[in-house]
Amino acid sequence: MNLPRLLHTFGARLGVALLNFGVVWLTARYLGAAGRGQVSLFVTDMALSLLFIGLLGGSSLIYLAPRRSVWHLLLPALAWATVVCAAGSAGIWLWRSTGGVYAAHLFGVSWLQAAFSIVTLLLLGRRQEHSYNYLNLGQAALLTAALAAGFLGLQVRQLAVYWWASYLAYGLPLLAALLLLARQPDRWQRRPGELREVTRELAENSRGAHLANILSFLNYRLSYYFLAALAGTTALGVLSVSVALAEAIWLIPRSAAQLQYVDVVHADDKQAQAGALARTARLTLLATGAAVLVLALLPPALLVAVFGPEFGAARPLLALLAPGVLAFSLNMLLSSYFAGLAAYRTNNLATGAGLIVTLLASALLIPRFGAAGAALSSTLSYFTSTAWLLLAFRRHTGIGLGQLLPGRADLAGLPQLLKTGA
C-alpha cells in the first residue's frame, strides 16, 4: 500500500476525528450528560433510519463506479434513500413516540447525510480519494463550527441547535460533491432499459454487502437503546463520550481499510493483496496499540476538566472498551479484504456471531452493571467477530494470526518505511 496515499487518508480522518471530538466536547460541555445522551439518541435514531439505504447503494457504489455511469448509479440510490429515510423516520416516530417535529428533523438530516454519502462514495469509486477526504473533512468542520456558533455565539443550549447545524454541515458539502461529480466524463444518456439493468445490478451487489453493515450497526449501537431504557439518558451520555473517544482510534485502521478495499476492487491479482494486507495489519496494530494505551491511561481528572463533572465516570468505561477497540482494528482490515472479493457471506457470518454476543451480553450485563455492562458487551462482541474473520482469512489465504501481529522487525523497519514512503 502506497504510504503517501495512506498518510493523506489518515491525515484527513485524523482531522475529522478531531473535529468530531469537538462535537462531542461541545454537546457534553454545554448540554450536560442528559443533553449529550439526547444527541446520542438522535444520532443513533438517524443511523437506524439510514440502516437499509445500503441495500441499494453503500459500498457497492464503489465497486460499480468503475464499471457504470455514475449518474445511472446515483438516480436509483437517491430514490431508494428517500423512501428509506421517510419510512425510517415514521417508524421511529411511532416506536419511540418522538413527536412530529423530531421526526421531521430526523427525516431532513438523514436524507442529507444519505445523499452526501452516496455522492462521495461514487467519487471514491472513481479513485477521487483526495476529494472524498476533503469533503468529509469539510462536513465535520462545518458541523463543529455551527455548533460552536449556536452554543457560544447565540447562547442557545438545546437539542435543536444540533439539528440546524447538521442541515448546514451536510447541505453545503453535498452541493460541492455534486459539482465534483459533474466533472466526471459520464453522460446522462442511456440506452432503453439500461437504468433498470443498473438498478438490478446495484441491488444484487448491495444486498450481501450491506447485510454486514446492518449487523454492524446493531453491534455498535443496540446497547444504547438497552442502556437508555434501563439507566436513562445521563448514563447513555457518559457512555457515548467513552465510545466516541475509543472509536476515534479507529481512524487509523479505517484509513488503511478504505485504501485496502479500493485496491482489492481494482486489483487483477486478488491473492497478492493478502500479502499486502498482512504488512498493513502489522503496522496498523502498532499504531492502534499505541493509541489505545494512551486512551486507557487518561486520568479521570482530565475527563472532568474537559467534559464536565459528570464525565469522570467515563474513565473505567474506556478501560473496558480498549481491548475490543484494538481487536476490532484488525477486523476492519480483514472485512475490507473480503468485501473487495465480494465475499460478503464471510463478513455477514462474522458480524452475526458478534451480534449474538451483543444481545446475550447486553441482556445479562446491562441490568446489573449499567454503562459498564454495555462497554463490556461491546468488547466481547468485537473479539468474537474478529476471531471469526481470522479463521476465515487463514483458510482462504494460509496467513495466520502470527503473520498479522507486529514484531521487532516491524518496529525496526519503521524509520526506513517513513523515509522511502513505500
C-alpha positions as a Markdown table, in Angstrom:
| # | Residue | x | y | z |
|---|---|---|---|---|
| 1 | Met | 0.0 | 0.0 | 0.0 |
| 2 | Asn | 1.4 | 3.4 | -1.0 |
| 3 | Leu | 2.4 | 5.3 | 2.1 |
| 4 | Pro | 1.6 | 8.8 | 0.9 |
| 5 | Arg | -1.9 | 7.7 | 0.0 |
| 6 | Leu | -2.3 | 6.2 | 3.4 |
| 7 | Leu | -0.9 | 9.2 | 5.2 |
| 8 | His | -3.2 | 11.6 | 3.2 |
| 9 | Thr | -6.2 | 9.5 | 4.1 |
| 10 | Phe | -5.1 | 9.1 | 7.7 |
| 11 | Gly | -4.5 | 12.9 | 8.0 |
| 12 | Ala | -8.0 | 13.6 | 6.7 |
| 13 | Arg | -9.5 | 11.1 | 9.0 |
| 14 | Leu | -7.5 | 12.5 | 11.9 |
| 15 | Gly | -8.9 | 15.9 | 11.1 |
| 16 | Val | -12.4 | 14.5 | 11.0 |
| 17 | Ala | -11.8 | 12.7 | 14.3 |
| 18 | Leu | -10.5 | 15.9 | 16.0 |
| 19 | Leu | -13.5 | 17.8 | 14.7 |
| 20 | Asn | -15.9 | 15.1 | 15.9 |
| 21 | Phe | -14.2 | 15.3 | 19.2 |
| 22 | Gly | -15.1 | 19.0 | 19.1 |
| 23 | Val | -18.7 | 18.0 | 18.6 |
| 24 | Val | -18.6 | 15.6 | 21.5 |
| 25 | Trp | -17.0 | 18.2 | 23.7 |
| 26 | Leu | -19.4 | 21.0 | 22.7 |
| 27 | Thr | -22.5 | 18.8 | 23.2 |
| 28 | Ala | -21.2 | 17.4 | 26.5 |
| 29 | Arg | -20.0 | 20.6 | 27.9 |
| 30 | Tyr | -23.0 | 22.8 | 27.0 |
| 31 | Leu | -25.8 | 20.3 | 27.2 |
| 32 | Gly | -24.6 | 18.1 | 30.1 |
| 33 | Ala | -24.7 | 14.3 | 30.3 |
| 34 | Ala | -28.5 | 14.2 | 29.8 |
| 35 | Gly | -28.3 | 16.5 | 26.8 |
| 36 | Arg | -25.4 | 14.6 | 25.4 |
| 37 | Gly | -27.5 | 11.5 | 25.8 |
| 38 | Gln | -30.3 | 13.1 | 23.8 |
| 39 | Val | -27.8 | 14.0 | 21.0 |
| 40 | Ser | -26.5 | 10.4 | 21.0 |
| 41 | Leu | -30.1 | 9.0 | 20.7 |
| 42 | Phe | -30.8 | 11.4 | 17.8 |
| 43 | Val | -27.6 | 10.2 | 16.0 |
| 44 | Thr | -28.5 | 6.6 | 16.8 |
| 45 | Asp | -32.0 | 7.1 | 15.5 |
| 46 | Met | -30.6 | 8.7 | 12.4 |
| 47 | Ala | -28.3 | 5.7 | 11.8 |
| 48 | Leu | -31.2 | 3.4 | 12.4 |
| 49 | Ser | -33.3 | 5.4 | 9.9 |
| 50 | Leu | -30.5 | 5.1 | 7.4 |
| 51 | Leu | -29.9 | 1.4 | 8.1 |
| 52 | Phe | -31.4 | 0.0 | 4.9 |
| 53 | Ile | -30.1 | 2.6 | 2.5 |
| 54 | Gly | -27.1 | 0.5 | 1.6 |
| 55 | Leu | -29.5 | -2.2 | 0.2 |
| 56 | Leu | -29.4 | -0.1 | -3.0 |
| 57 | Gly | -26.0 | 1.6 | -2.6 |
| 58 | Gly | -23.4 | 1.7 | 0.1 |
| 59 | Ser | -20.0 | 0.3 | -0.6 |
| 60 | Ser | -21.4 | -1.3 | -3.8 |
| 61 | Leu | -21.3 | 2.1 | -5.3 |
| 62 | Ile | -17.5 | 2.0 | -5.0 |
| 63 | Tyr | -17.5 | -1.5 | -6.6 |
| 64 | Leu | -19.7 | -0.5 | -9.5 |
| 65 | Ala | -18.5 | 3.1 | -10.1 |
| 66 | Pro | -15.5 | 2.0 | -12.3 |
| 67 | Arg | -17.9 | -0.1 | -14.4 |
| 68 | Arg | -21.0 | 2.0 | -14.8 |
| 69 | Ser | -22.1 | 5.6 | -15.3 |
| 70 | Val | -22.1 | 7.5 | -12.0 |
| 71 | Trp | -25.4 | 9.1 | -13.0 |
| 72 | His | -27.1 | 5.8 | -13.6 |
| 73 | Leu | -26.0 | 4.7 | -10.2 |
| 74 | Leu | -26.9 | 8.0 | -8.5 |
| 75 | Leu | -30.6 | 8.1 | -9.5 |
| 76 | Pro | -31.8 | 4.7 | -8.0 |
| 77 | Ala | -29.6 | 5.2 | -5.0 |
| 78 | Leu | -31.1 | 8.6 | -4.2 |
| 79 | Ala | -34.7 | 7.4 | -4.9 |
| 80 | Trp | -34.2 | 4.5 | -2.5 |
| 81 | Ala | -32.6 | 6.8 | 0.1 |
| 82 | Thr | -35.7 | 9.0 | 0.0 |
| 83 | Val | -38.1 | 6.1 | 0.6 |
| 84 | Val | -35.9 | 4.6 | 3.4 |
| 85 | Cys | -35.5 | 7.9 | 5.2 |
| 86 | Ala | -39.2 | 8.6 | 5.1 |
| 87 | Ala | -40.1 | 5.1 | 6.3 |
| 88 | Gly | -37.4 | 5.1 | 9.0 |
| 89 | Ser | -38.3 | 8.5 | 10.4 |
| 90 | Ala | -42.0 | 7.5 | 10.5 |
| 91 | Gly | -41.2 | 4.1 | 12.1 |
| 92 | Ile | -39.1 | 5.8 | 14.9 |
| 93 | Trp | -41.8 | 8.3 | 15.5 |
| 94 | Leu | -44.3 | 5.6 | 16.1 |
| 95 | Trp | -41.9 | 3.3 | 18.0 |
| 96 | Arg | -40.5 | 5.9 | 20.4 |
| 97 | Ser | -43.3 | 8.5 | 20.3 |
| 98 | Thr | -40.8 | 11.2 | 19.4 |
| 99 | Gly | -43.3 | 13.7 | 18.1 |
| 100 | Gly | -43.7 | 15.2 | 14.6 |
| 101 | Val | -41.1 | 17.9 | 14.9 |
| 102 | Tyr | -38.4 | 15.4 | 16.0 |
| 103 | Ala | -39.4 | 13.0 | 13.2 |
| 104 | Ala | -39.4 | 15.8 | 10.6 |
| 105 | His | -35.8 | 16.9 | 11.5 |
| 106 | Leu | -34.8 | 13.2 | 11.6 |
| 107 | Phe | -36.0 | 12.8 | 8.0 |
| 108 | Gly | -34.3 | 16.0 | 6.8 |
| 109 | Val | -30.9 | 15.4 | 8.4 |
| 110 | Ser | -31.0 | 11.7 | 7.5 |
| 111 | Trp | -31.7 | 12.4 | 3.8 |
| 112 | Leu | -28.9 | 15.0 | 3.5 |
| 113 | Gln | -26.5 | 12.6 | 5.2 |
| 114 | Ala | -27.6 | 9.8 | 2.9 |
| 115 | Ala | -27.2 | 11.9 | -0.3 |
| 116 | Phe | -23.8 | 13.2 | 0.8 |
| 117 | Ser | -22.7 | 9.6 | 1.5 |
| 118 | Ile | -23.9 | 8.4 | -1.9 |
| 119 | Val | -22.2 | 11.1 | -3.9 |
| 120 | Thr | -18.9 | 10.9 | -2.1 |
| 121 | Leu | -18.8 | 7.1 | -2.4 |
| 122 | Leu | -19.2 | 7.5 | -6.1 |
| 123 | Leu | -16.3 | 9.9 | -6.2 |
| 124 | Leu | -14.2 | 7.4 | -4.1 |
| 125 | Gly | -15.2 | 4.6 | -6.6 |
| 126 | Arg | -13.6 | 6.8 | -9.3 |
| 127 | Arg | -10.4 | 6.9 | -7.1 |
| 128 | Gln | -11.0 | 10.6 | -6.2 |
| 129 | Glu | -9.6 | 9.9 | -2.8 |
| 130 | His | -8.4 | 13.5 | -2.1 |
| 131 | Ser | -11.9 | 14.9 | -3.0 |
| 132 | Tyr | -13.5 | 12.3 | -0.8 |
| 133 | Asn | -11.2 | 13.1 | 2.1 |
| 134 | Tyr | -11.6 | 16.9 | 1.8 |
| 135 | Leu | -15.4 | 16.7 | 1.6 |
| 136 | Asn | -15.7 | 14.7 | 4.7 |
| 137 | Leu | -13.2 | 17.0 | 6.5 |
| 138 | Gly | -15.3 | 20.0 | 5.4 |
| 139 | Gln | -18.5 | 18.4 | 6.6 |
| 140 | Ala | -17.1 | 17.8 | 10.1 |
| 141 | Ala | -15.6 | 21.3 | 10.2 |
| 142 | Leu | -19.0 | 22.9 | 9.3 |
| 143 | Leu | -20.8 | 20.9 | 12.0 |
| 144 | Thr | -18.3 | 21.8 | 14.7 |
| 145 | Ala | -18.3 | 25.5 | 13.7 |
| 146 | Ala | -22.1 | 25.7 | 13.5 |
| 147 | Leu | -22.5 | 24.1 | 17.0 |
| 148 | Ala | -19.9 | 26.5 | 18.4 |
| 149 | Ala | -21.8 | 29.4 | 16.9 |
| 150 | Gly | -25.1 | 28.2 | 18.4 |
| 151 | Phe | -23.8 | 27.3 | 21.9 |
| 152 | Leu | -21.3 | 30.1 | 22.3 |
| 153 | Gly | -22.4 | 32.8 | 20.0 |
| 154 | Leu | -26.2 | 32.6 | 20.2 |
| 155 | Gln | -26.1 | 31.1 | 23.7 |
| 156 | Val | -28.8 | 28.5 | 22.8 |
| 157 | Arg | -28.4 | 25.3 | 24.8 |
| 158 | Gln | -31.0 | 23.0 | 23.2 |
| 159 | Leu | -31.0 | 19.8 | 21.0 |
| 160 | Ala | -32.4 | 21.9 | 18.2 |
| 161 | Val | -29.0 | 23.5 | 17.7 |
| 162 | Tyr | -27.7 | 20.1 | 16.6 |
| 163 | Trp | -30.5 | 19.8 | 14.1 |
| 164 | Trp | -29.9 | 23.1 | 12.4 |
| 165 | Ala | -26.1 | 22.7 | 12.5 |
| 166 | Ser | -26.5 | 19.4 | 10.7 |
| 167 | Tyr | -28.5 | 20.9 | 7.9 |
| 168 | Leu | -25.7 | 23.3 | 7.2 |
| 169 | Ala | -22.9 | 20.7 | 7.7 |
| 170 | Tyr | -24.4 | 18.2 | 5.2 |
| 171 | Gly | -26.1 | 20.5 | 2.8 |
| 172 | Leu | -23.1 | 22.7 | 1.6 |
| 173 | Pro | -20.7 | 19.7 | 1.2 |
| 174 | Leu | -23.4 | 17.9 | -0.8 |
| 175 | Leu | -23.6 | 20.7 | -3.3 |
| 176 | Ala | -19.8 | 20.7 | -3.6 |
| 177 | Ala | -19.7 | 17.0 | -4.1 |
| 178 | Leu | -22.3 | 17.1 | -6.9 |
| 179 | Leu | -20.2 | 19.8 | -8.7 |
| 180 | Leu | -17.2 | 17.5 | -8.5 |
| 181 | Leu | -19.2 | 14.5 | -9.7 |
| 182 | Ala | -20.4 | 16.6 | -12.7 |
| 183 | Arg | -16.8 | 16.9 | -13.8 |
| 184 | Gln | -16.6 | 13.1 | -14.4 |
| 185 | Pro | -16.8 | 12.2 | -18.1 |
| 186 | Asp | -20.1 | 10.3 | -17.8 |
| 187 | Arg | -23.2 | 11.5 | -19.6 |
| 188 | Trp | -26.8 | 11.3 | -18.8 |
| 189 | Gln | -27.7 | 9.5 | -22.0 |
| 190 | Arg | -28.6 | 5.8 | -21.7 |
| 191 | Arg | -30.0 | 3.1 | -23.9 |
| 192 | Pro | -33.5 | 1.8 | -23.3 |
| 193 | Gly | -33.7 | -0.4 | -20.2 |
| 194 | Glu | -30.2 | 0.4 | -19.1 |
| 195 | Leu | -31.3 | 2.2 | -15.9 |
| 196 | Arg | -33.4 | -0.8 | -14.9 |
| 197 | Glu | -30.4 | -3.0 | -15.6 |
| 198 | Val | -28.1 | -0.9 | -13.5 |
| 199 | Thr | -30.6 | -0.8 | -10.7 |
| 200 | Arg | -30.9 | -4.5 | -10.7 |
| 201 | Glu | -27.1 | -4.9 | -10.7 |
| 202 | Leu | -26.8 | -2.4 | -7.8 |
| 203 | Ala | -29.4 | -4.2 | -5.8 |
| 204 | Glu | -27.8 | -7.6 | -6.3 |
| 205 | Asn | -24.4 | -6.4 | -5.3 |
| 206 | Ser | -25.7 | -4.3 | -2.4 |
| 207 | Arg | -27.7 | -7.0 | -0.6 |
| 208 | Gly | -24.9 | -9.1 | 0.5 |
| 209 | Ala | -22.5 | -6.2 | 1.1 |
| 210 | His | -24.9 | -4.2 | 3.2 |
| 211 | Leu | -26.2 | -7.0 | 5.4 |
| 212 | Ala | -22.9 | -6.8 | 7.3 |
| 213 | Asn | -23.4 | -3.1 | 7.8 |
| 214 | Ile | -26.8 | -3.7 | 9.2 |
| 215 | Leu | -25.5 | -6.2 | 11.6 |
| 216 | Ser | -22.5 | -4.0 | 12.5 |
| 217 | Phe | -24.8 | -1.1 | 13.4 |
| 218 | Leu | -26.7 | -3.4 | 15.7 |
| 219 | Asn | -23.4 | -4.5 | 17.2 |
| 220 | Tyr | -22.3 | -0.9 | 17.7 |
| 221 | Arg | -25.4 | 0.8 | 18.9 |
| 222 | Leu | -28.0 | -1.7 | 20.1 |
| 223 | Ser | -26.7 | -1.4 | 23.7 |
| 224 | Tyr | -27.5 | 2.4 | 23.5 |
| 225 | Tyr | -31.2 | 1.5 | 23.5 |
| 226 | Phe | -30.8 | -1.0 | 26.2 |
| 227 | Leu | -28.9 | 1.5 | 28.4 |
| 228 | Ala | -31.3 | 4.4 | 27.7 |
| 229 | Ala | -34.3 | 2.3 | 28.7 |
| 230 | Leu | -32.7 | 0.8 | 31.8 |
| 231 | Ala | -30.5 | 3.6 | 33.1 |
| 232 | Gly | -31.6 | 6.8 | 31.4 |
| 233 | Thr | -30.0 | 9.4 | 29.1 |
| 234 | Thr | -27.5 | 10.5 | 31.7 |
| 235 | Ala | -25.8 | 7.1 | 31.8 |
| 236 | Leu | -26.0 | 7.0 | 28.0 |
| 237 | Gly | -24.4 | 10.4 | 27.7 |
| 238 | Val | -21.4 | 9.2 | 29.8 |
| 239 | Leu | -21.1 | 6.0 | 27.7 |
| 240 | Ser | -21.4 | 7.9 | 24.5 |
| 241 | Val | -18.4 | 10.1 | 25.4 |
| 242 | Ser | -16.3 | 7.0 | 26.2 |
| 243 | Val | -17.4 | 5.3 | 22.9 |
| 244 | Ala | -16.6 | 8.5 | 20.9 |
| 245 | Leu | -13.1 | 8.6 | 22.4 |
| 246 | Ala | -12.5 | 4.9 | 21.9 |
| 247 | Glu | -13.8 | 4.8 | 18.3 |
| 248 | Ala | -11.8 | 7.9 | 17.4 |
| 249 | Ile | -8.8 | 5.5 | 17.4 |
| 250 | Trp | -10.4 | 3.6 | 14.6 |
| 251 | Leu | -9.4 | 6.4 | 12.2 |
| 252 | Ile | -6.1 | 4.5 | 11.9 |
| 253 | Pro | -7.5 | 1.1 | 10.7 |
| 254 | Arg | -10.4 | 2.8 | 8.8 |
| 255 | Ser | -7.9 | 4.8 | 6.8 |
| 256 | Ala | -6.0 | 1.6 | 5.9 |
| 257 | Ala | -9.2 | -0.4 | 5.3 |
| 258 | Gln | -10.6 | 2.2 | 2.9 |
| 259 | Leu | -7.5 | 2.1 | 0.7 |
| 260 | Gln | -7.3 | -1.7 | 1.1 |
| 261 | Tyr | -10.8 | -2.1 | -0.2 |
| 262 | Val | -10.3 | 0.2 | -3.2 |
| 263 | Asp | -7.0 | -1.6 | -4.1 |
| 264 | Val | -8.6 | -5.1 | -3.9 |
| 265 | Val | -11.6 | -4.0 | -6.1 |
| 266 | His | -9.2 | -2.7 | -8.8 |
| 267 | Ala | -6.5 | -5.4 | -8.5 |
| 268 | Asp | -6.1 | -8.1 | -11.1 |
| 269 | Asp | -4.2 | -10.3 | -8.7 |
| 270 | Lys | -6.5 | -10.6 | -5.7 |
| 271 | Gln | -4.3 | -13.1 | -3.9 |
| 272 | Ala | -1.3 | -10.7 | -3.9 |
| 273 | Gln | -3.4 | -8.3 | -1.9 |
| 274 | Ala | -3.5 | -10.7 | 1.0 |
| 275 | Gly | 0.3 | -10.3 | 1.5 |
| 276 | Ala | -0.1 | -6.5 | 1.3 |
| 277 | Leu | -2.8 | -6.8 | 3.9 |
| 278 | Ala | -0.6 | -8.7 | 6.3 |
| 279 | Arg | 2.1 | -6.0 | 6.2 |
| 280 | Thr | -0.5 | -3.2 | 6.6 |
| 281 | Ala | -2.1 | -5.1 | 9.5 |
| 282 | Arg | 1.1 | -5.2 | 11.4 |
| 283 | Leu | 1.8 | -1.5 | 11.0 |
| 284 | Thr | -1.8 | -0.7 | 11.8 |
| 285 | Leu | -1.8 | -2.7 | 15.0 |
| 286 | Leu | 1.4 | -1.0 | 16.1 |
| 287 | Ala | -0.2 | 2.5 | 15.7 |
| 288 | Thr | -3.6 | 1.5 | 17.1 |
| 289 | Gly | -2.0 | -0.2 | 20.1 |
| 290 | Ala | 0.0 | 2.9 | 21.0 |
| 291 | Ala | -3.2 | 5.0 | 20.7 |
| 292 | Val | -5.2 | 2.5 | 22.8 |
| 293 | Leu | -2.5 | 2.6 | 25.6 |
| 294 | Val | -2.7 | 6.4 | 25.7 |
| 295 | Leu | -6.5 | 6.3 | 25.9 |
| 296 | Ala | -6.6 | 3.7 | 28.7 |
| 297 | Leu | -4.2 | 5.8 | 30.8 |
| 298 | Leu | -6.3 | 9.0 | 30.6 |
| 299 | Pro | -6.8 | 10.2 | 34.2 |
| 300 | Pro | -10.4 | 10.9 | 35.4 |
| 301 | Ala | -9.5 | 14.4 | 36.3 |
| 302 | Leu | -8.7 | 15.2 | 32.7 |
| 303 | Leu | -12.1 | 13.9 | 31.5 |
| 304 | Val | -13.8 | 16.0 | 34.2 |
| 305 | Ala | -11.8 | 19.1 | 33.2 |
| 306 | Val | -12.6 | 18.7 | 29.5 |
| 307 | Phe | -16.2 | 17.4 | 29.5 |
| 308 | Gly | -17.5 | 18.4 | 32.9 |
| 309 | Pro | -18.0 | 16.9 | 36.4 |
| 310 | Glu | -20.5 | 14.2 | 35.2 |
| 311 | Phe | -17.9 | 12.6 | 32.9 |
| 312 | Gly | -15.3 | 11.4 | 35.3 |
| 313 | Ala | -17.2 | 8.1 | 35.3 |
| 314 | Ala | -16.1 | 7.6 | 31.6 |
| 315 | Arg | -12.6 | 6.5 | 32.7 |
| 316 | Pro | -13.4 | 2.9 | 33.7 |
| 317 | Leu | -15.6 | 2.5 | 30.6 |
| 318 | Leu | -12.6 | 3.4 | 28.5 |
| 319 | Ala | -10.5 | 0.7 | 30.1 |
| 320 | Leu | -13.3 | -1.9 | 29.3 |
| 321 | Leu | -13.6 | -0.7 | 25.7 |
| 322 | Ala | -9.8 | -0.5 | 24.9 |
| 323 | Pro | -9.1 | -4.3 | 24.3 |
| 324 | Gly | -12.1 | -4.6 | 22.0 |
| 325 | Val | -11.1 | -1.4 | 20.1 |
| 326 | Leu | -7.7 | -2.9 | 19.4 |
| 327 | Ala | -9.0 | -6.3 | 18.3 |
| 328 | Phe | -11.6 | -4.7 | 16.0 |
| 329 | Ser | -9.0 | -2.7 | 14.2 |
| 330 | Leu | -7.8 | -6.0 | 12.7 |
| 331 | Asn | -11.4 | -6.9 | 11.9 |
| 332 | Met | -11.7 | -3.7 | 9.7 |
| 333 | Leu | -8.8 | -4.7 | 7.5 |
| 334 | Leu | -10.0 | -8.3 | 7.1 |
| 335 | Ser | -13.5 | -7.4 | 6.3 |
| 336 | Ser | -12.4 | -4.8 | 3.7 |
| 337 | Tyr | -10.4 | -7.6 | 2.0 |
| 338 | Phe | -13.4 | -10.0 | 1.9 |
| 339 | Ala | -15.7 | -7.1 | 0.7 |
| 340 | Gly | -13.3 | -6.4 | -2.1 |
| 341 | Leu | -13.6 | -10.0 | -3.2 |
| 342 | Ala | -17.4 | -9.7 | -2.9 |
| 343 | Ala | -17.2 | -12.5 | -0.2 |
| 344 | Tyr | -20.0 | -10.8 | 1.7 |
| 345 | Arg | -21.2 | -14.0 | 3.4 |
| 346 | Thr | -17.9 | -14.3 | 5.3 |
| 347 | Asn | -18.3 | -10.8 | 6.7 |
| 348 | Asn | -22.0 | -11.4 | 7.5 |
| 349 | Leu | -21.3 | -14.6 | 9.4 |
| 350 | Ala | -18.6 | -12.8 | 11.5 |
| 351 | Thr | -20.8 | -9.8 | 12.3 |
| 352 | Gly | -23.7 | -12.1 | 13.0 |
| 353 | Ala | -21.7 | -14.0 | 15.6 |
| 354 | Gly | -20.7 | -10.7 | 17.2 |
| 355 | Leu | -24.4 | -9.6 | 17.3 |
| 356 | Ile | -25.4 | -12.8 | 19.1 |
| 357 | Val | -22.8 | -12.0 | 21.7 |
| 358 | Thr | -24.0 | -8.4 | 21.9 |
| 359 | Leu | -27.6 | -9.5 | 22.6 |
| 360 | Leu | -26.7 | -12.0 | 25.2 |
| 361 | Ala | -24.1 | -9.8 | 27.0 |
| 362 | Ser | -26.4 | -6.7 | 26.9 |
| 363 | Ala | -29.3 | -8.7 | 28.4 |
| 364 | Leu | -27.1 | -10.2 | 31.1 |
| 365 | Leu | -24.7 | -7.3 | 31.9 |
| 366 | Ile | -26.5 | -4.0 | 31.4 |
| 367 | Pro | -29.3 | -4.6 | 34.0 |
| 368 | Arg | -26.6 | -5.5 | 36.6 |
| 369 | Phe | -23.7 | -3.2 | 35.7 |
| 370 | Gly | -25.3 | -0.3 | 33.7 |
| 371 | Ala | -22.9 | 1.5 | 31.4 |
| 372 | Ala | -20.0 | -0.7 | 32.4 |
| 373 | Gly | -22.0 | -3.7 | 31.2 |
| 374 | Ala | -22.7 | -2.0 | 27.9 |
| 375 | Ala | -19.0 | -1.3 | 27.4 |
| 376 | Leu | -18.0 | -4.9 | 28.2 |
| 377 | Ser | -20.7 | -6.3 | 25.9 |
| 378 | Ser | -19.2 | -4.3 | 23.1 |
| 379 | Thr | -15.7 | -5.6 | 23.8 |
| 380 | Leu | -16.9 | -9.2 | 23.9 |
| 381 | Ser | -18.7 | -8.8 | 20.6 |
| 382 | Tyr | -15.6 | -7.2 | 18.9 |
| 383 | Phe | -13.4 | -10.1 | 19.9 |
| 384 | Thr | -16.0 | -12.7 | 18.7 |
| 385 | Ser | -16.4 | -11.2 | 15.2 |
| 386 | Thr | -12.6 | -10.7 | 14.8 |
| 387 | Ala | -11.8 | -14.2 | 15.8 |
| 388 | Trp | -14.3 | -15.5 | 13.1 |
| 389 | Leu | -12.7 | -13.4 | 10.4 |
| 390 | Leu | -9.2 | -14.5 | 11.4 |
| 391 | Leu | -10.2 | -18.1 | 11.0 |
| 392 | Ala | -11.8 | -17.4 | 7.6 |
| 393 | Phe | -8.7 | -15.4 | 6.4 |
| 394 | Arg | -6.4 | -18.2 | 7.3 |
| 395 | Arg | -8.5 | -20.8 | 5.4 |
| 396 | His | -8.6 | -18.5 | 2.4 |
| 397 | Thr | -5.0 | -17.3 | 2.2 |
| 398 | Gly | -3.0 | -19.5 | 4.5 |
| 399 | Ile | -1.9 | -16.4 | 6.5 |
| 400 | Gly | -2.4 | -16.9 | 10.3 |
| 401 | Leu | -2.6 | -14.6 | 13.2 |
| 402 | Gly | 1.2 | -14.8 | 13.8 |
| 403 | Gln | 1.9 | -13.1 | 10.4 |
| 404 | Leu | -0.6 | -10.3 | 11.2 |
| 405 | Leu | 0.9 | -9.4 | 14.6 |
| 406 | Pro | 3.7 | -6.8 | 14.7 |
| 407 | Gly | 7.2 | -7.9 | 15.8 |
| 408 | Arg | 10.6 | -6.4 | 16.3 |
| 409 | Ala | 11.3 | -6.4 | 12.6 |
| 410 | Asp | 8.3 | -4.1 | 12.0 |
| 411 | Leu | 9.5 | -1.7 | 14.7 |
| 412 | Ala | 13.0 | -1.7 | 13.3 |
| 413 | Gly | 11.7 | -1.1 | 9.8 |
| 414 | Leu | 9.6 | 1.9 | 10.6 |
| 415 | Pro | 12.3 | 4.6 | 10.0 |
| 416 | Gln | 13.1 | 3.2 | 6.6 |
| 417 | Leu | 9.4 | 2.9 | 5.7 |
| 418 | Leu | 8.8 | 6.5 | 6.6 |
| 419 | Lys | 11.9 | 7.6 | 4.7 |
| 420 | Thr | 11.0 | 5.8 | 1.5 |
| 421 | Gly | 7.2 | 6.1 | 1.6 |
| 422 | Ala | 6.8 | 2.7 | 0.1 |
